[in-house]
Amino acid sequence: MKITIAQINYHIGNFEGTFEKMKGAIEEAVKEGSDIVCFSELATVGYPARDFLEFDDFIHLSEDLIAKLCDLSKDVAIVVGSPTRNPEKEGKDLFNSVYFINEGKVQFIQHKTLLPTYDIFDEYRYFEPAKEWGVVTFKGKKIALTVCEDIWDVGVDNPLYTVIPLDEMMPFEPDFIINVSASPFNYNHANARLNTVRANIDRYKIPMFYINHCGAQTELLFDGGSIVMSPDGSYDEMPYFTNCLRHYDLDEVLKGGKTSAQPKVKIALIHDAIIMGLKDYFGKLGLKSAILGLSGGIDSAVTAVLAQRALGAENVRGLLMPSEFSSGHSVSDAEILAQNLGIKYDIIPIKDIYDLYMHTLTPLFEDKPFNVTEENIQARIRGILNMAISNKFGNILLNTTNKSEMAVGYGTLYGDLCGGLSVLGDVYKTEVYELAHYINKDSEVIPHNSIVKPPSAELRHNQKDSDSLPEYDILDKILYLYVEKRTDPADIIAAGFDEALVRRVLRMVNINEFKRHQTAPVLRVSPKAFGMGRRMPIVGKYLA
């Protein structure tokens, strides 16, 4: 038996486009003599379709797509994820299902049992869990069909669920497992995915064909990395961040003995993931060009490089907006970067605009001393100028704020926090420096001075980030423990950090939740990003 894995980048709700992609994969599978071609979880609608699933017409269109796939199933069986209507009045209206289609009709449907509601997932909002399990027999082989989370509760110390679907299928003595998934990327996830598949192989001693999405759906990034694993634990891992079609002979998979893995270098993965995220955000929205403020600093430099690599130099524009507080090298560093990248750039000094604001506001400011108010005015002037170019020329403004700044509220609403997409909002400042070194590994793209100079917002004379924040190598460690690991304050202090500093940092994180609720979607690259996967109250008192 030959099985084709179709790792595809889907566009949510683009039923016509999805069918064309599936049709192409099916035709290739037939040409290769495959018996089965496999697509991923909820492939007909895209993942996550969210409240589109509540529209009857949306589900009807997915059913139409299934009917079209039936017409293509004469020469090959098709495994595909799609929503199914629940015929019972009790419970949710839909199941998250995997279909087995052959000889012009749906031969078997297995519903998803385990419906995650943690982090970015909210599946129980839409779906009813399976209560019955079986296998499908095809060409003398029994196949256990599973959907994503249904394999993730095996081999863990603290199970989330009270039933393991494959345990319920084992009495039917399946010959192999097909798992259709939509498992989002983070820089640790590829290893976790392999460990999960391996835990199932160890438990059941039969091969698994694991099919994952690739591509970006706004902030959620899917890296692909589909896996075929043999009973001996050897495996083939498909490429990350790209469409891929591969064909496997079941007899060869049963023999095992050969492993082919993808490299898993953290910074390289983050770099490639963000580029994919930018490409798909613009491509799926029908957008082409981006604008960003270039300050000569490390964050805007890294953002500009990633945008240029994703969209092309001709589609990226930089805006340099020096003030009276900007150092001379800030402008020259930004110019050198723009020239290295081949992107268009403009220089608009903001001193005269700032002076006009101050002249207008002086009667109202009552001789109060210079403070963060004047700093924020400068940031908001830059936001207005960026948005003016964005509106006039159709360039989408990219936000350049990093995760460290976003965490502690070191940014100005409607100023440097504005934009249509946050490129580095899930990348700590120390990781931004790692990205810069990675970008410069072959030649100097980002000017050396942008990397080595002390970071500064340059909103007052001789300002440095360290005037307001701890050094980033300390701050980021505290933030990682609190945000990613959800470590209690006492345990962070016990890890060796100063108690007053810890309490100050955690207070800044909590009291600035209101800012994060008003910022752009953040491309998710870590296990816990700001946005849909982290749900905190704005007015909570805890640590505030």
URLIN-V243369 format. One record per residue. N is the residue number from 1. RES is the residue in one letter. PSI is psi in whole degrees, 0 to 359 (NA if undefined). OMEGA is omega in whole degrees, -180 to 180 (none if undefined). Layout:
N_RES_PSI_OMEGA, N_RES_PSI_OMEGA
This chain:
1_M_136_178, 2_K_135_-176, 3_I_130_178, 4_T_132_175, 5_I_123_179, 6_A_100_178, 7_Q_109_-167, 8_I_148_174, 9_N_110_-177, 10_Y_158_178, 11_H_114_-173, 12_I_126_176, 13_G_1_179, 14_N_76_-172, 15_F_321_-180, 16_E_314_179, 17_G_320_179, 18_T_317_179, 19_F_319_-180, 20_E_319_177, 21_K_316_180, 22_M_319_-180, 23_K_317_178, 24_G_318_179, 25_A_320_180, 26_I_316_180, 27_E_321_178, 28_E_320_179, 29_A_318_179, 30_V_318_179, 31_K_324_180, 32_E_356_-180, 33_G_25_-180, 34_S_150_176, 35_D_330_-179, 36_I_139_170, 37_V_134_-171, 38_C_130_173, 39_F_174_-169, 40_S_186_-177, 41_E_134_179, 42_L_37_-177, 43_A_329_-177, 44_T_331_-176, 45_V_340_-173, 46_G_157_-175, 47_Y_132_-3, 48_P_129_-180, 49_A_346_176, 50_R_226_-171, 51_D_356_167, 52_F_330_-179, 53_L_345_-180, 54_E_357_179, 55_F_125_-180, 56_D_321_-180, 57_D_322_180, 58_F_316_179, 59_I_324_178, 60_H_320_179, 61_L_325_176, 62_S_324_177, 63_E_323_176, 64_D_321_180, 65_L_319_176, 66_I_319_179, 67_A_321_177, 68_K_322_178, 69_L_325_177, 70_C_321_180, 71_D_339_-179, 72_L_6_-171, 73_S_15_-179, 74_K_320_-174, 75_D_356_-179, 76_V_145_174, 77_A_148_-176, 78_I_128_173, 79_V_125_-175, 80_V_143_175, 81_G_138_-179, 82_S_152_175, 83_P_150_177, 84_T_140_178, 85_R_141_176, 86_N_117_-178, 87_P_345_-178, 88_E_146_176, 89_K_324_-178, 90_E_140_178, 91_G_183_-179, 92_K_160_-174, 93_D_345_-174, 94_L_156_164, 95_F_151_168, 96_N_111_-165, 97_S_160_170, 98_V_129_-176, 99_Y_144_168, 100_F_114_-173, 101_I_132_178, 102_N_151_177, 103_E_38_172, 104_G_5_-179, 105_K_166_176, 106_V_119_-177, 107_Q_332_-174, 108_F_144_175, 109_I_129_172, 110_Q_126_180, 111_H_154_176, 112_K_138_-178, 113_T_311_-172, 114_L_116_-173, 115_L_100_-174, 116_P_145_175, 117_T_17_-180, 118_Y_163_178, 119_D_238_-174, 120_I_353_-173, 121_F_145_177, 122_D_48_-169, 123_E_332_180, 124_Y_348_173, 125_R_330_-172, 126_Y_331_-165, 127_F_150_173, 128_E_137_179, 129_P_153_177, 130_A_147_175, 131_K_359_178, 132_E_147_-176, 133_W_148_177, 134_G_189_175, 135_V_162_177, 136_V_138_177, 137_T_129_-177, 138_F_122_179, 139_K_44_176, 140_G_3_179, 141_K_139_175, 142_K_130_-174, 143_I_128_174, 144_A_117_179, 145_L_128_-179, 146_T_161_-178, 147_V_114_171, 148_C_262_-173, 149_E_339_-177, 150_D_344_177, 151_I_358_-170, 152_W_357_180, 153_D_14_180, 154_V_134_175, 155_G_24_179, 156_V_153_-177, 157_D_331_-175, 158_N_78_-176, 159_P_143_179, 160_L_342_-169, 161_Y_167_-177, 162_T_359_178, 163_V_144_174, 164_I_109_-173, 165_P_318_-178, 166_L_330_174, 167_D_324_180, 168_E_336_-179, 169_M_339_-174, 170_M_327_176, 171_P_339_177, 172_F_357_176, 173_E_60_178, 174_P_152_178, 175_D_331_175, 176_F_169_-176, 177_I_136_167, 178_I_126_177, 179_N_120_176, 180_V_128_-170, 181_S_158_165, 182_A_82_-171, 183_S_109_-172, 184_P_154_179, 185_F_141_150, 186_N_166_-170, 187_Y_350_175, 188_N_352_-163, 189_H_330_-178, 190_A_317_177, 191_N_320_178, 192_A_321_179, 193_R_315_178, 194_L_318_180, 195_N_323_179, 196_T_313_178, 197_V_317_-179, 198_R_322_178, 199_A_323_178, 200_N_321_177, 201_I_317_179, 202_D_325_-176, 203_R_321_-169, 204_Y_344_174, 205_K_28_176, 206_I_158_-177, 207_P_157_174, 208_M_136_172, 209_F_112_-173, 210_Y_118_-174, 211_I_121_-177, 212_N_155_170, 213_H_157_160, 214_C_165_-179, 215_G_170_-177, 216_A_140_173, 217_Q_88_-172, 218_T_249_-176, 219_E_340_-179, 220_L_127_-179, 221_L_134_178, 222_F_124_-171, 223_D_0_-175, 224_G_243_-180, 225_G_32_179, 226_S_152_-170, 227_I_138_166, 228_V_116_-175, 229_M_136_-178, 230_S_164_180, 231_P_336_179, 232_D_3_178, 233_G_352_174, 234_S_156_-173, 235_Y_162_169, 236_D_128_180, 237_E_125_-177, 238_M_162_-173, 239_P_159_176, 240_Y_148_168, 241_F_29_180, 242_T_150_171, 243_N_145_180, 244_C_140_177, 245_L_122_179, 246_R_150_-175, 247_H_134_-175, 248_Y_137_174, 249_D_123_-175, 250_L_321_180, 251_D_321_178, 252_E_322_177, 253_V_320_179, 254_L_326_178, 255_K_320_-180, 256_G_209_175, 257_G_349_-177, 258_K_129_180, 259_T_137_175, 260_S_108_-174, 261_A_158_175, 262_Q_148_177, 263_P_147_-174, 264_K_54_178, 265_V_122_-170, 266_K_306_-174, 267_I_323_176, 268_A_320_178, 269_L_315_179, 270_I_315_178, 271_H_309_-177, 272_D_324_-180, 273_A_316_-179, 274_I_319_178, 275_I_315_176, 276_M_318_180, 277_G_317_177, 278_L_313_180, 279_K_313_-175, 280_D_325_178, 281_Y_313_180, 282_F_313_-176, 283_G_317_-176, 284_K_339_175, 285_L_359_-179, 286_G_27_180, 287_L_160_-178, 288_K_316_-166, 289_S_152_-178, 290_A_154_172, 291_I_150_174, 292_L_155_175, 293_G_130_177, 294_L_117_-176, 295_S_350_-171, 296_G_356_180, 297_G_175_-172, 298_I_322_-176, 299_D_312_-180, 300_S_329_179, 301_A_312_180, 302_V_318_179, 303_T_317_-179, 304_A_318_179, 305_V_313_-179, 306_L_321_178, 307_A_318_180, 308_Q_321_180, 309_R_332_180, 310_A_319_-168, 311_L_345_-175, 312_G_144_-176, 313_A_326_-177, 314_E_346_-177, 315_N_13_180, 316_V_133_-179, 317_R_134_178, 318_G_145_178, 319_L_116_178, 320_L_124_-174, 321_M_69_-178, 322_P_148_175, 323_S_182_177, 324_E_345_-179, 325_F_356_-179, 326_S_137_175, 327_S_155_-179, 328_G_322_-178, 329_H_341_178, 330_S_316_179, 331_V_314_-178, 332_S_322_178, 333_D_318_180, 334_A_320_178, 335_E_316_179, 336_I_317_178, 337_L_310_-178, 338_A_320_179, 339_Q_320_177, 340_N_323_-177, 341_L_343_-177, 342_G_26_-179, 343_I_155_176, 344_K_142_175, 345_Y_154_179, 346_D_151_178, 347_I_121_177, 348_I_99_176, 349_P_141_-175, 350_I_4_-175, 351_K_312_-178, 352_D_321_179, 353_I_317_179, 354_Y_316_-180, 355_D_324_179, 356_L_318_175, 357_Y_313_-176, 358_M_322_177, 359_H_319_-179, 360_T_324_-174, 361_L_344_-175, 362_T_317_179, 363_P_335_-178, 364_L_340_-176, 365_F_351_170, 366_E_41_177, 367_D_21_177, 368_K_149_-176, 369_P_157_175, 370_F_132_177, 371_N_204_-177, 372_V_339_178, 373_T_310_180, 374_E_325_176, 375_E_315_-179, 376_N_327_178, 377_I_317_178, 378_Q_315_-180, 379_A_322_-178, 380_R_329_173, 381_I_315_180, 382_R_321_177, 383_G_318_179, 384_I_316_-179, 385_L_316_177, 386_N_315_-178, 387_M_331_177, 388_A_315_177, 389_I_320_179, 390_S_312_-178, 391_N_319_-174, 392_K_321_-173, 393_F_358_178, 394_G_19_175, 395_N_131_177, 396_I_130_-178, 397_L_126_176, 398_L_130_176, 399_N_138_-175, 400_T_7_-178, 401_T_135_178, 402_N_172_-175, 403_K_325_179, 404_S_312_179, 405_E_317_-180, 406_M_324_-178, 407_A_316_-174, 408_V_7_177, 409_G_24_-179, 410_Y_71_-178, 411_G_162_-174, 412_T_121_174, 413_L_138_-180, 414_Y_13_175, 415_G_251_-179, 416_D_355_175, 417_L_358_-178, 418_C_165_-180, 419_G_166_-180, 420_G_338_-178, 421_L_133_177, 422_S_114_-174, 423_V_319_-175, 424_L_14_-175, 425_G_350_175, 426_D_23_-179, 427_V_114_179, 428_Y_157_-177, 429_K_317_179, 430_T_328_177, 431_E_330_176, 432_V_318_177, 433_Y_320_177, 434_E_320_177, 435_L_319_-180, 436_A_317_178, 437_H_323_177, 438_Y_318_179, 439_I_324_-177, 440_N_13_-173, 441_K_330_-178, 442_D_329_178, 443_S_164_-177, 444_E_101_175, 445_V_309_176, 446_I_126_-179, 447_P_138_-178, 448_H_321_-177, 449_N_327_178, 450_S_333_-177, 451_I_322_-171, 452_V_341_-177, 453_K_149_178, 454_P_133_-179, 455_P_141_-178, 456_S_143_173, 457_A_343_180, 458_E_50_178, 459_L_358_171, 460_R_168_-175, 461_H_132_175, 462_N_29_-179, 463_Q_141_172, 464_K_149_178, 465_D_326_-177, 466_S_349_173, 467_D_329_-175, 468_S_338_-173, 469_L_157_170, 470_P_162_173, 471_E_141_-171, 472_Y_330_-180, 473_D_335_174, 474_I_313_-179, 475_L_314_-175, 476_D_327_177, 477_K_320_178, 478_I_315_-180, 479_L_318_180, 480_Y_315_180, 481_L_321_-176, 482_Y_315_-174, 483_V_304_-177, 484_E_313_-172, 485_K_350_-178, 486_R_45_-179, 487_T_137_178, 488_D_148_-180, 489_P_316_-178, 490_A_325_-180, 491_D_329_175, 492_I_316_177, 493_I_318_179, 494_A_338_178, 495_A_356_174, 496_G_7_-180, 497_F_146_-180, 498_D_132_-174, 499_E_314_-179, 500_A_322_179, 501_L_316_179, 502_V_312_-177, 503_R_324_177, 504_R_315_-179, 505_V_314_-178, 506_L_325_176, 507_R_317_179, 508_M_319_179, 509_V_312_-173, 510_N_322_-176, 511_I_350_-180, 512_N_16_177, 513_E_327_-178, 514_F_327_179, 515_K_317_-177, 516_R_332_177, 517_H_345_-176, 518_Q_10_-178, 519_T_174_-175, 520_A_160_173, 521_P_141_-176, 522_V_126_175, 523_L_120_-171, 524_R_118_178, 525_V_351_-177, 526_S_172_177, 527_P_342_179, 528_K_101_-178, 529_A_157_169, 530_F_137_-178, 531_G_218_-170, 532_M_339_-178, 533_G_359_-180, 534_R_110_-171, 535_R_101_-178, 536_M_146_176, 537_P_147_178, 538_I_322_-173, 539_V_22_178, 540_G_149_-178, 541_K_342_-173, 542_Y_118_178, 543_L_5_-177, 544_A_NA_none
